[in-house]
């Protein structure tokens, strides 16, 4: 772990200026090596997502942001959601939909790059 992390507080938010990852960093993944440093990528792990009562998660990452999801389980199907409102009340009609073996359903504005361990 680097000791050169600097925190800057602005309007109640903390911005971390982290050094670039190298292959021997503890949290380094093969995915991180696949993207150019100039591209903003949101990287998540499937286990970090908290579904609603029906097993649905809705991601709003913002237009133009790339989302990468690391999943340790099988992706069963993907497509575009038909007319549907989640148990938490979000209208997901027309969003990208991804169904996983565990029963979790992920809805997203943009396409999500999914890396499975299967």
VOZATOR-821406 format. One record per residue: residue number from 1; residue in three letters; chain; z, x, y of N, C-alpha, C, O in turn. Coordinates in steps of 0.02 Angstrom, whole numbers, plus 50000, padded with zeros to 5 digits. Layout:
<rs>
[NUM,"ALA","A",[Z,X,Y],[Z,X,Y],[Z,X,Y],[Z,X,Y]]
...
</rs>
This chain:
<rs>
[1,"UNK","A",[50000,50042,49941],[50000,50000,50000],[50000,50044,50062],[50034,50095,50064]]
[2,"UNK","A",[49963,50025,50111],[49956,50063,50171],[50015,50050,50218],[50039,49993,50222]]
[3,"UNK","A",[50037,50101,50252],[50090,50093,50302],[50061,50090,50372],[50098,50090,50421]]
[4,"UNK","A",[49995,50086,50377],[49961,50086,50442],[49942,50015,50464],[49894,50007,50501]]
[5,"UNK","A",[49978,49964,50442],[49963,49895,50460],[49994,49882,50529],[50053,49895,50539]]
[6,"UNK","A",[49953,49856,50575],[49978,49839,50642],[49974,49764,50650],[49924,49733,50633]]
[7,"UNK","A",[50027,49735,50677],[50028,49663,50691],[50025,49652,50766],[50059,49686,50805]]
[8,"UNK","A",[49983,49605,50786],[49977,49586,50856],[49989,49512,50860],[49956,49472,50827]]
[9,"UNK","A",[50037,49492,50903],[50053,49421,50910],[50019,49395,50972],[50025,49424,51026]]
[10,"UNK","A",[49983,49339,50965],[49949,49307,51021],[49956,49231,51012],[49932,49204,50963]]
[11,"UNK","A",[49987,49198,51059],[49996,49126,51058],[50027,49103,50992],[50004,49055,50962]]
[12,"UNK","A",[50078,49137,50970],[50114,49116,50911],[50080,49132,50845],[50106,49113,50792]]
[13,"UNK","A",[50024,49167,50846],[49988,49184,50784],[49993,49258,50773],[50000,49297,50820]]
[14,"UNK","A",[49991,49278,50710],[49994,49349,50693],[49927,49370,50666],[49899,49339,50621]]
[15,"UNK","A",[49900,49424,50693],[49837,49452,50669],[49852,49519,50637],[49881,49563,50668]]
[16,"UNK","A",[49832,49526,50574],[49842,49589,50538],[49778,49629,50538],[49725,49604,50520]]
[17,"UNK","A",[49782,49691,50560],[49725,49736,50558],[49734,49781,50497],[49767,49833,50500]]
[18,"UNK","A",[49705,49761,50442],[49711,49798,50380],[49655,49848,50372],[49599,49836,50396]]
[19,"UNK","A",[49669,49902,50338],[49617,49951,50324],[49571,49925,50270],[49591,49882,50230]]
[20,"UNK","A",[49508,49949,50268],[49462,49927,50215],[49490,49943,50146],[49525,49993,50136]]
[21,"UNK","A",[49474,49900,50098],[49497,49910,50029],[49459,49966,49996],[49399,49976,50009]]
[22,"UNK","A",[49492,50001,49953],[49460,50051,49911],[49472,50031,49839],[49516,49991,49825]]
[23,"UNK","A",[49433,50059,49793],[49434,50035,49724],[49501,50042,49689],[49512,50008,49638]]
[24,"UNK","A",[49547,50083,49714],[49611,50090,49679],[49666,50047,49712],[49724,50052,49691]]
[25,"UNK","A",[49649,50006,49761],[49699,49960,49790],[49720,49909,49738],[49679,49888,49697]]
[26,"UNK","A",[49783,49888,49739],[49810,49843,49689],[49774,49776,49687],[49762,49749,49633]]
[27,"UNK","A",[49757,49748,49745],[49726,49682,49748],[49651,49683,49751],[49620,49632,49766]]
[28,"UNK","A",[49620,49738,49738],[49548,49745,49740],[49515,49707,49683],[49541,49708,49627]]
[29,"UNK","A",[49460,49673,49697],[49424,49638,49643],[49350,49656,49647],[49326,49680,49698]]
[30,"UNK","A",[49315,49644,49592],[49244,49658,49590],[49207,49616,49642],[49156,49638,49668]]
[31,"UNK","A",[49231,49556,49656],[49200,49513,49706],[49197,49547,49774],[49146,49544,49808]]
[32,"UNK","A",[49252,49578,49794],[49255,49608,49861],[49203,49662,49870],[49181,49674,49927]]
[33,"UNK","A",[49183,49695,49817],[49132,49747,49821],[49062,49718,49830],[49017,49755,49850]]
[34,"UNK","A",[49053,49654,49816],[48987,49623,49818],[48966,49600,49887],[48908,49583,49897]]
[35,"UNK","A",[49011,49599,49936],[48996,49574,50002],[48997,49630,50054],[49038,49675,50051]]
[36,"UNK","A",[48951,49625,50101],[48947,49671,50158],[49008,49660,50203],[49032,49604,50209]]
[37,"UNK","A",[49033,49713,50233],[49091,49708,50277],[49078,49666,50339],[49126,49643,50371]]
[38,"UNK","A",[49016,49654,50357],[48999,49616,50417],[49002,49540,50405],[49002,49502,50454]]
[39,"UNK","A",[49006,49518,50343],[49005,49447,50327],[49077,49421,50321],[49118,49452,50287]]
[40,"UNK","A",[49092,49365,50354],[49158,49334,50347],[49160,49295,50282],[49121,49248,50273]]
[41,"UNK","A",[49205,49313,50237],[49210,49280,50173],[49283,49257,50163],[49330,49296,50173]]
[42,"UNK","A",[49290,49195,50143],[49356,49169,50125],[49361,49176,50049],[49321,49148,50012]]
[43,"UNK","A",[49411,49214,50026],[49420,49226,49954],[49484,49192,49931],[49538,49205,49957]]
[44,"UNK","A",[49477,49148,49882],[49534,49110,49855],[49537,49117,49780],[49487,49136,49748]]
[45,"UNK","A",[49594,49102,49751],[49601,49098,49679],[49617,49026,49661],[49655,48993,49696]]
[46,"UNK","A",[49587,49001,49608],[49594,48931,49588],[49668,48911,49581],[49687,48855,49598]]
[47,"UNK","A",[49710,48956,49556],[49781,48941,49546],[49818,48932,49612],[49873,48904,49612]]
[48,"UNK","A",[49789,48955,49668],[49821,48948,49733],[49809,48880,49765],[49843,48863,49814]]
[49,"UNK","A",[49763,48842,49739],[49746,48777,49768],[49793,48723,49743],[49810,48721,49684]]
[50,"UNK","A",[49814,48680,49788],[49861,48626,49771],[49825,48559,49772],[49811,48533,49826]]
[51,"UNK","A",[49809,48532,49713],[49773,48468,49711],[49817,48409,49728],[49878,48412,49725]]
[52,"UNK","A",[49784,48353,49748],[49821,48291,49759],[49837,48258,49692],[49828,48288,49639]]
[53,"UNK","A",[49862,48196,49694],[49883,48161,49633],[49827,48152,49582],[49841,48148,49522]]
[54,"UNK","A",[49765,48149,49605],[49709,48139,49560],[49678,48205,49535],[49631,48204,49496]]
[55,"UNK","A",[49706,48261,49558],[49679,48326,49538],[49623,48351,49582],[49585,48395,49562]]
[56,"UNK","A",[49618,48325,49644],[49564,48344,49689],[49589,48391,49744],[49645,48384,49769]]
[57,"UNK","A",[49546,48439,49762],[49559,48484,49818],[49497,48480,49863],[49440,48483,49838]]
[58,"UNK","A",[49508,48475,49929],[49452,48474,49976],[49457,48535,50021],[49508,48547,50052]]
[59,"UNK","A",[49403,48575,50022],[49401,48635,50064],[49357,48623,50125],[49299,48602,50119]]
[60,"UNK","A",[49385,48635,50184],[49347,48633,50246],[49351,48703,50275],[49396,48718,50314]]
[61,"UNK","A",[49304,48746,50256],[49305,48816,50276],[49269,48829,50341],[49271,48884,50368]]
[62,"UNK","A",[49235,48779,50368],[49198,48788,50429],[49126,48806,50415],[49110,48838,50365]]
[63,"UNK","A",[49083,48786,50459],[49011,48797,50452],[48995,48872,50452],[49019,48908,50495]]
[64,"UNK","A",[48956,48893,50405],[48933,48962,50403],[48980,49011,50369],[48960,49069,50358]]
[65,"UNK","A",[49041,48991,50352],[49087,49036,50318],[49073,49034,50243],[49063,48980,50214]]
[66,"UNK","A",[49071,49092,50212],[49061,49095,50140],[49129,49091,50105],[49177,49122,50126]]
[67,"UNK","A",[49131,49051,50052],[49192,49043,50013],[49180,49070,49943],[49131,49051,49910]]
[68,"UNK","A",[49225,49113,49921],[49223,49139,49853],[49286,49116,49818],[49341,49122,49845]]
[69,"UNK","A",[49279,49089,49758],[49335,49064,49720],[49338,49100,49653],[49290,49098,49614]]
[70,"UNK","A",[49393,49134,49640],[49403,49166,49575],[49440,49116,49531],[49493,49091,49550]]
[71,"UNK","A",[49412,49102,49473],[49442,49053,49428],[49448,49082,49359],[49403,49115,49333]]
[72,"UNK","A",[49505,49071,49328],[49517,49096,49261],[49499,49044,49208],[49518,49050,49150]]
[73,"UNK","A",[49463,48992,49228],[49444,48940,49181],[49371,48920,49191],[49339,48941,49239]]
[74,"UNK","A",[49347,48882,49145],[49277,48863,49142],[49259,48811,49194],[49295,48762,49204]]
[75,"UNK","A",[49202,48821,49229],[49173,48772,49273],[49131,48726,49230],[49083,48748,49198]]
[76,"UNK","A",[49147,48661,49228],[49113,48614,49184],[49049,48587,49216],[48997,48583,49183]]
[77,"UNK","A",[49053,48569,49280],[48994,48541,49313],[48999,48551,49389],[49053,48563,49416]]
[78,"UNK","A",[48942,48545,49422],[48941,48548,49495],[48883,48505,49520],[48837,48489,49482]]
[79,"UNK","A",[48887,48486,49582],[48835,48444,49611],[48856,48420,49680],[48893,48455,49715]]
[80,"UNK","A",[48832,48362,49699],[48849,48331,49764],[48885,48266,49750],[48862,48225,49709]]
[81,"UNK","A",[48941,48256,49785],[48982,48196,49773],[48947,48133,49797],[48919,48131,49852]]
[82,"UNK","A",[48949,48081,49756],[48926,48016,49777],[48981,47984,49819],[49030,48018,49836]]
[83,"UNK","A",[48975,47922,49836],[49024,47888,49878],[49093,47890,49845],[49104,47861,49792]]
[84,"UNK","A",[49140,47927,49877],[49207,47935,49847],[49258,47953,49902],[49242,47991,49948]]
[85,"UNK","A",[49318,47926,49895],[49375,47943,49938],[49430,47969,49892],[49447,47935,49843]]
[86,"UNK","A",[49458,48027,49907],[49510,48057,49864],[49575,48018,49869],[49582,47975,49913]]
[87,"UNK","A",[49622,48033,49824],[49687,47999,49824],[49725,48013,49889],[49768,47974,49909]]
[88,"UNK","A",[49710,48070,49922],[49743,48085,49985],[49707,48055,50045],[49727,48066,50102]]
[89,"UNK","A",[49653,48017,50033],[49619,47980,50085],[49561,48014,50120],[49539,47992,50173]]
[90,"UNK","A",[49535,48069,50091],[49480,48106,50121],[49414,48080,50092],[49405,48079,50031]]
[91,"UNK","A",[49368,48060,50136],[49301,48038,50114],[49260,48100,50099],[49244,48139,50144]]
[92,"UNK","A",[49243,48111,50036],[49206,48171,50014],[49133,48157,49999],[49099,48198,49969]]
[93,"UNK","A",[49109,48099,50019],[49040,48080,50007],[48993,48133,50036],[48997,48150,50095]]
[94,"UNK","A",[48948,48158,49994],[48899,48208,50015],[48922,48280,50013],[48882,48325,50026]]
[95,"UNK","A",[48985,48292,49997],[49010,48361,49992],[48991,48390,49924],[48979,48353,49876]]
[96,"UNK","A",[48990,48456,49920],[48980,48489,49856],[49041,48476,49813],[49097,48476,49838]]
[97,"UNK","A",[49030,48465,49748],[49085,48450,49703],[49081,48497,49642],[49027,48508,49615]]
[98,"UNK","A",[49140,48523,49622],[49145,48569,49565],[49201,48544,49521],[49257,48533,49544]]
[99,"UNK","A",[49186,48534,49456],[49235,48509,49408],[49254,48565,49359],[49210,48598,49331]]
[100,"UNK","A",[49319,48575,49351],[49344,48628,49307],[49375,48600,49243],[49394,48541,49241]]
[101,"UNK","A",[49381,48641,49192],[49406,48621,49127],[49477,48593,49131],[49495,48550,49091]]
[102,"UNK","A",[49517,48616,49178],[49587,48592,49184],[49591,48521,49212],[49645,48491,49211]]
[103,"UNK","A",[49535,48495,49237],[49536,48429,49268],[49534,48432,49343],[49526,48380,49376]]
[104,"UNK","A",[49542,48491,49372],[49540,48499,49444],[49468,48488,49469],[49420,48512,49439]]
[105,"UNK","A",[49461,48451,49523],[49397,48439,49555],[49400,48467,49625],[49444,48450,49664]]
[106,"UNK","A",[49353,48511,49641],[49350,48543,49707],[49292,48515,49746],[49235,48512,49722]]
[107,"UNK","A",[49306,48493,49808],[49254,48469,49853],[49251,48518,49911],[49302,48543,49935]]
[108,"UNK","A",[49189,48534,49934],[49181,48582,49988],[49122,48564,50032],[49071,48539,50007]]
[109,"UNK","A",[49128,48578,50097],[49073,48567,50144],[49013,48610,50126],[48956,48585,50121]]
[110,"UNK","A",[49025,48673,50115],[48972,48720,50098],[48976,48739,50024],[49021,48720,49988]]
[111,"UNK","A",[48926,48779,50004],[48927,48802,49935],[48983,48853,49925],[49000,48891,49970]]
[112,"UNK","A",[49011,48853,49866],[49065,48898,49847],[49039,48944,49792],[49012,48920,49742]]
[113,"UNK","A",[49048,49009,49801],[49031,49056,49748],[49091,49058,49700],[49146,49073,49722]]
[114,"UNK","A",[49079,49044,49637],[49134,49041,49589],[49126,49096,49537],[49073,49101,49505]]
[115,"UNK","A",[49177,49135,49530],[49179,49188,49480],[49231,49168,49428],[49290,49165,49443]]
[116,"UNK","A",[49208,49155,49367],[49254,49136,49314],[49268,49194,49268],[49228,49240,49262]]
[117,"UNK","A",[49324,49190,49235],[49342,49241,49186],[49315,49224,49118],[49331,49258,49069]]
[118,"UNK","A",[49274,49172,49113],[49248,49149,49049],[49175,49166,49042],[49145,49151,48991]]
</rs>
